[in-house]
Amino acid sequence: MKKWILSSLVLFVLIVAAACSSTEKASKDEEKESASQQTDVKGVDTEEDEELLAAKNKFEPLGAIPIPADNEMTDEKVELGKRLYFDPRLSGNNKLSCMSCHSPGAGYGDGLAKFIGFEGFQGPRNSPTIINSGYYKENFWDGRAGSLEEQALGPIQSSVEMNQNLDELVKELSAVPGYVDEFGKVFNDKITANNIAKAIAAFERTIVVRDTAFDKYLQGDDDAISADAKDGMKLFAGKAGCITCHAGPLLSDHGYHNLGMKGDDGRYNVTKKEEDKGKFRTPGLRGVAHTAPYMHDGSLATLRDVVDYYNKGGGDHANKSDLIKPLGLTEQEVNALVAFLESLSGEPPKVEAPEMY
C-alpha cells in the first residue's frame, strides 16, 4: 500500500513538473516572438527616424541679425526709422511711403504681382518682402544694393517708384521741427540722406521671422510640425533638392539663379555678364506663406503653384539653371512639401503706424 502511494506521488510530481516546463517554454516562446516583433517594429522606426534625423540635421536656426559697425541699433533709432518708413513725404508727390509697397498687413510686401509706383506706374517686378532682409548680403531681386542702408535709399530716388530727390527730401524734413529734434537726439547730427538711410535700415532689421513652428521643431519639439511637414522636410532636403539653393540659416544660398522665366534680364542688368541673364536672387523662406504672390514677377499665386512649377522643371529660358529639372513628385509629395513650407512661416512682427509730425 505504501509503495503504491509513493509511486502515485512520484508520478504526480513528474506530471506537474512536465506541465510547468511546458507552460514555461510556451511563455518564453511568446516572449521571444513578442520581442522579435518589437525588434522588427523598432527596426522600421529606427530606419525612418534616421532618415528624418538626417534631413533635420541639414537645417540651422536663424541667429541674431548682423548689425553693421557704423549703424548701431538703438530703440530711438528704430522708432525714427519706423516714422520715416510710414511717411509719404519721402515720395516726390507726398503720396507714397515705404509702407505703400511693403505693408505689415501684406507680409511686408504689397500682395500684388507687380508693384504700382509713382503716379500709378506699373512696375516690372514683384515687391520683395522686407522680412529678414537684414540677413541678405545684397538686396533687391537683382542684388544691386550692397547693404540695407543702400537699399533704403534706392526706391526713394527711383523715378518709377517714389521719385524723390534726396536733397529736396532733406530740405523738406529739415523744415519739420519734430524731425530736427529726433535726428539730433538719435545721431547727434542734422538731417542727412545718410542718416535717413541708417534709420530706415535700423527699423527694417527689426522685421524678423525666426520663431516658426519649424524652428520649434529644430529646438526639440517633435510635435511642433505635422507628419506631412516632416515628410516635406525630407523631400526638401532630398528628392526635391530645394536645399541645394535654399540652404543655411536663412534658407538662401545668397546666390542668383535662372528658373526658366523669360522677359526680364535680372542680374545681368547689374553685372552685364551674359551668364547672369535671367538670374534672380534666392529668397529666404521664413515667413514665406505671408508673402504671396511669388517669384520676381509675381506670376505664381500660391505656394502650391510654386511647387508645381519646380515639379514640372521650370520654364524654357535659354539660360535656365541646370539645377532646374522635373522632380517627379507625386500629388501626396507636393502636398507634403507645401505643408513643410507653411511650417516655416511663423508670424511677422505687427507694427502700428506711428503719429506723424
Summary of the structure (lengths in Angstrom):
residues: 357
radius of gyration: 30.9
end to end distance: 121.2
largest distance: 129.9
contacts: 1086
relative contact order: 0.13
helix: 50%
strand: 4%
